[in-house]
Amino acid sequence: MGKTLLGISGSPRKHGNCELFIKDIFKLMGQGWELRMVRLPELDIKPCKACYQCLFDQKCPQEDDFLPVLDALARADAYVVAAPVYFLSANSSMKEFLDRGLQFYSLVDRLWGKPGVAVAIAGIEGKEGSGKRDVESFVKLTLGDLRGSAVVYGALPGEALLSDANRRIAEGLARALVDPSLRLAPRGPVCPLCGGDTFRLSSGGGAMCMLCSGSGSWQLENGDLAFHIEPGDHPLFLDKDAVNAHADWLRGMKGRFLARRSELKEVVKPYLGMGTYIESKKGKERG
Ligand SMILES: Cc1cc2nc3c(=O)[nH]c(=O)nc-3n(C[C@H](O)[C@H](O)[C@H](O)COP(=O)(O)O)c2cc1C
């Protein structure tokens, strides 16, 4: 049996650019692969209830389509994530999935290091906003080995495949998925910890990587911008031990909560009954 590539599309457009680009990458990966697809917006993926039960091997109370997707990801040999840029970021389907990510910690061994590539598809050149970082974040937070990422431009469904430059990007990403030595080289200065290339800078020389959230400094070295970034106390995906350590820290939250429960209850009290709330027409169905 061949290896499985999971294509995760964030687009609500059937056969739109995201889907076609994933299929193009698949086609370019050569023999020995089969393609499994998921259209995230078609699925029912509810918000995390912040109950932390999944961290203690208990079933997530949300009954929806999240688990079949996570299972497909765990089974896949490699994955491609493609999201449309909506209002200067990857559309919400990416984040809806990631927000259920406390469940990734029960599958660290099956998810860690899986080859993944990420594509943000924007309709207007230069108006991709944080789209590239957002799709990179999807691969990193699902504990994959981010072998390459790109912004691709194309507005009308199928338009992204009309450009030779875009087809070359698809070729590069396909090669990077099948051969780790061919991972896509970054074009500019990157975070030395995670390879991200989106930063928040301060005039005092401070820098924070917007992909791994490590912080440090930026400098000009021989005319080139260089970043020195440290992981801090809570690295989320830098190595497998850090992932497991973070999961353990999260599990410890239960004890910390129980220890401070009565103190926290007192904090909440004066705010109870304040304000009126807009209620969902569907009542308690959602959530
Ligand atoms: C609600 C909405 C918001 C959009 N916002 C942006 C944007 O901020 N920047 C941009 O370049 N393109 C934007 N676009 C264009 C899409 O990113 C573009 O059409 C892309 O090809 C969609 O991919 P798809 O064909 O896979 O759905 C937006 C499209 C929609 C529907």
The ligand as an SDF file (V2000), in Angstrom:
LIG
                    3D

 31 33  0  0  0  0  0  0  0  0999 V2000
  -14.2620   37.0520    2.8900 C   0  0  0  0  0  0  0  0  0  0  0  0
  -13.0260   37.1280    2.0200 C   0  0  0  0  0  0  0  0  0  0  0  0
  -11.9510   37.8850    2.4790 C   0  0  0  0  0  0  0  0  0  0  0  0
  -10.7890   37.9500    1.6970 C   0  0  0  0  0  0  0  0  0  0  0  0
   -9.7390   38.6920    2.1820 N   0  0  0  0  0  0  0  0  0  0  0  0
   -8.5840   38.7390    1.4750 C   0  0  0  0  0  0  0  0  0  0  0  0
   -7.4580   39.4490    1.9850 C   0  0  0  0  0  0  0  0  0  0  0  0
   -7.4720   40.0240    3.0690 O   0  0  0  0  0  0  0  0  0  0  0  0
   -6.3380   39.4740    1.2150 N   0  0  0  0  0  0  0  0  0  0  0  0
   -6.2470   38.8610    0.0010 C   0  0  0  0  0  0  0  0  0  0  0  0
   -5.2210   38.9360   -0.6480 O   0  0  0  0  0  0  0  0  0  0  0  0
   -7.3020   38.1360   -0.4930 N   0  0  0  0  0  0  0  0  0  0  0  0
   -8.4410   38.0570    0.2110 C   0  0  0  0  0  0  0  0  0  0  0  0
   -9.5100   37.3050   -0.2660 N   0  0  0  0  0  0  0  0  0  0  0  0
   -9.3550   36.5570   -1.5320 C   0  0  0  0  0  0  0  0  0  0  0  0
   -9.0320   35.0530   -1.3270 C   0  0  0  0  0  0  0  0  0  0  0  0
   -7.9280   34.8950   -0.4770 O   0  0  0  0  0  0  0  0  0  0  0  0
   -8.7330   34.4040   -2.6670 C   0  0  0  0  0  0  0  0  0  0  0  0
   -9.8690   34.4870   -3.4980 O   0  0  0  0  0  0  0  0  0  0  0  0
   -8.2690   32.9680   -2.5870 C   0  0  0  0  0  0  0  0  0  0  0  0
   -7.9570   32.5080   -3.8880 O   0  0  0  0  0  0  0  0  0  0  0  0
   -9.3190   32.0540   -2.0220 C   0  0  0  0  0  0  0  0  0  0  0  0
   -8.8810   30.7250   -2.0780 O   0  0  0  0  0  0  0  0  0  0  0  0
   -9.8980   29.5400   -2.4960 P   0  0  0  0  0  0  0  0  0  0  0  0
  -10.1280   29.6440   -3.9740 O   0  0  0  0  0  0  0  0  0  0  0  0
   -9.2010   28.2770   -2.1440 O   0  0  0  0  0  0  0  0  0  0  0  0
  -11.1300   29.7450   -1.6980 O   0  0  0  0  0  0  0  0  0  0  0  0
  -10.6870   37.2420    0.4680 C   0  0  0  0  0  0  0  0  0  0  0  0
  -11.7940   36.4830    0.0370 C   0  0  0  0  0  0  0  0  0  0  0  0
  -12.9360   36.4110    0.8110 C   0  0  0  0  0  0  0  0  0  0  0  0
  -14.0950   35.5660    0.3290 C   0  0  0  0  0  0  0  0  0  0  0  0
  1  2  1  0
  2  3  1  0
  2 30  2  0
  3  4  2  0
  4  5  1  0
  4 28  1  0
  5  6  2  0
  6  7  1  0
  6 13  1  0
  7  8  2  0
  7  9  1  0
  9 10  1  0
 10 11  2  0
 10 12  1  0
 12 13  2  0
 13 14  1  0
 14 15  1  0
 14 28  1  0
 15 16  1  0
 16 17  1  0
 16 18  1  0
 18 19  1  0
 18 20  1  0
 20 21  1  0
 20 22  1  0
 22 23  1  0
 23 24  1  0
 24 25  2  0
 24 26  1  0
 24 27  1  0
 28 29  2  0
 29 30  1  0
 30 31  1  0
M  END
$$$$
